[in-house]
Amino acid sequence: SLALAGCSSDDADAGPSGSSTSAGTTTDTAAAADPEPVAAPDGEAFYEAPDDLGTTHGALVWDRPGEGGTALPGATTTDILYAQLGIGGDLVGTSGFVAVPEGSAPDGGWPVVAWAHGTTGLADTCAPTRDDDPDAAYGPRDELLAGWVADGYAVVGTDYEGLGTPGDHPYLDGRSQGRAVLDAVTAARQLDDTLSDAVVVAGHSQGAHAALWASAIAPT
């Protein structure tokens, strides 16, 4: 039998040395004007986007305090739902998180690491923002992200299209995953204006693929 719904560990999926990718990029992060963010619904409804997502990809839909696997030490972490340009060419709701270091931002704002996660599975419960037990599968991931926060970087992460949210997850579709990464940064800047214009995209495994695509399509 073939099981596609299980979640895998980022650590187990890391692959051989050299599978990690970091790419500096300038994202298209012009502020989205429509629609205005609204109060987030409770529970699972957080992941169900409203029918009207406006016309601008990267628009912040709503947010809530981050919990579970996204609650990084030394940071104020917020889960977000935002509008992404999806695989079908329409706007879809995609979930993610924003972790901003505690304290005052440096001159120019907090530099941003846009983190693209590795393969975790295809079930909605495999999305990082839905991970209630990060120590079980994601310990190395959390050490990495917390290290960036400790070094003074804000971390913005996406769950990717259809992972955590309704619809199919287009696994390894580069344009969808690259857009998920970039649009998360745009939404994060609407959430917190202390984020700077300096962005590095980083990821391994599935995330390395997403990071390369994000860098390639950033000017668009």
Stockholm file with secondary structure:
# STOCKHOLM 1.0

chainA/1-220         SLALAGCSSDDADAGPSGSSTSAGTTTDTAAAADPEPVAAPDGEAFYEAPDDLGTTHGALVWDRPGEGGTALPGATTTDILYAQLGIGGDLVGTSGFVAVPEGSAPDGGWPVVAWAHGTTGLADTCAPTRDDDPDAAYGPRDELLAGWVADGYAVVGTDYEGLGTPGDHPYLDGRSQGRAVLDAVTAARQLDDTLSDAVVVAGHSQGAHAALWASAIAPT
#=GR chainA/1-220 SS CCCCSCBCCTTTTCCSTTCEEEEECCCCCCCCCSSCCCCCCSGGGGGSCCSCCCSCTTCEEEEEECCGGGCCTTEEEEEEEEEEECTTSSEEEEEEEEEEESSCCCTTCEEEEEEECCCCBSSGGGSGGGCSCHHHHCHHHHHHHHHHHHTTCEEEEECCTTSSSSSCCCTTCHHHHHHHHHHHHHHHHHHCTTEEEEEEEEEETHHHHHHHHHHHHTTC
#=GC SS_cons         CCCCSCBCCTTTTCCSTTCEEEEECCCCCCCCCSSCCCCCCSGGGGGSCCSCCCSCTTCEEEEEECCGGGCCTTEEEEEEEEEEECTTSSEEEEEEEEEEESSCCCTTCEEEEEEECCCCBSSGGGSGGGCSCHHHHCHHHHHHHHHHHHTTCEEEEECCTTSSSSSCCCTTCHHHHHHHHHHHHHHHHHHCTTEEEEEEEEEETHHHHHHHHHHHHTTC
//
